[in-house]
Amino acid sequence: MTGVKICGIRDTQTMALCARLKVDWVGFVFCEASPRFVTADDALRLHESAPSGHEGGPLRVGLFVKSADDFIEQVLQTVPLDILQIYDTPERATEIQSRFGRPVWQARGIARHSDLPTDPGMAGYVIEAPKQEQDHRPGGLGRTFDWSLTRNWTSPSFWMLAGGLNPLNVLRAIQESQTPAVDVSSGVESTSGCKSAELIEKFVQNSRKALDLKSKLS
């Protein structure tokens, strides 16, 4: 079954919905430039409102953008994150994974096949459209890339597809990219930063159709 991550959670109702839908991961954004920004205290409140990963709930992913060790440590002292999603250089992502002893997913912007990562030392990768000069923040921009670039790629570790996904295109994205998991943020929002329960339900439902379709074709 295709894994599903709902990123940019900011309210307990959405946390409860993700737990009910058996979403695999939820993302907390610790980047002030994002309309989905939460503080460590906000994230703790959200974490405590739904079953943890050990209790059968979604794993908690913390998204950090060029963050200093002190800031990451402060967040981790407040809220127990299972995975760190890092927007920084490969070297910095490796340092963070080593220092904090948690799996790190490095975000990678892909414009061509040669941009795809080859380092097996990283726990995972979030593969999305490349950052552009006018962008003031990563992710949540609703921008896609050529999904076929990943079709014949042998990933060195776990990866998920992100960027511009929504309930209408997620099934096609899974089929074209052959991704094992999908990550959505703005594509399931009614307004910027505000998640829509209806869109989340449709996204999860359509993501899981990929398995049914694959079974029928095999």
C-alpha positions, 0 to 999 in steps of 0.5 A: 500500500502506498504510504501517505504523509499529511504535512503542515498539521496545525489543529487537533481535528486534523490530527484526529482525522489522520489517525482515523484514516490510518495515515502513516505520517503527519508533519509539523513545520518548524519554519517561521516563513511557512503559513503552516508554522507551529511552535514546539509547544503547539506540536506537543499539543498536537502530538498529545491529541492523537495516538503515537506511532507506538500506539498505532497512530501516525509517526511524527515528522518534524520539518526543519529548514537550515536549522541550527542544532540548538533549535532542533534540540530545543524542539526535540526536548519538547515534542517526541519526533520520530523523523526529521525532514531536513531542508539543507545540504546533504552534509548538514543532513548527515550531521543532523542524523548522526547528532540526534540519532533519529532517521533523517529524510533529506528534501531534494529538488529534482529537475533532471535524472542526475539530480536524484540522490545516490547516498545510501547513508540517509534514512530517506528522501523527499523528492519534489520540484526544485526550489526557484529564485523567487521562493521564500520557503520550501514545500507547500508551493503546489509545484510539480515536476516530471514524475517519470524521472523517478520511474527507473531510478533505484533509490539508495534508501526509502523515498517519497514523492512530494510537491503539487500533489492533490486528490485529483492527480495523486493516483497518476503521480503514483503510477508515473513515478512508481513512488512508495509514498506520497507527501501532501500539504497545500493540496489538501487545504481550503485556504493557505495553511488550513487543512480540509477534512474532505480533501484529506479523505479524498487524497488518502482514498485516491492514494490507496486506489493505486494498490487496488489498480496494481492488483487488478493489472497483475 
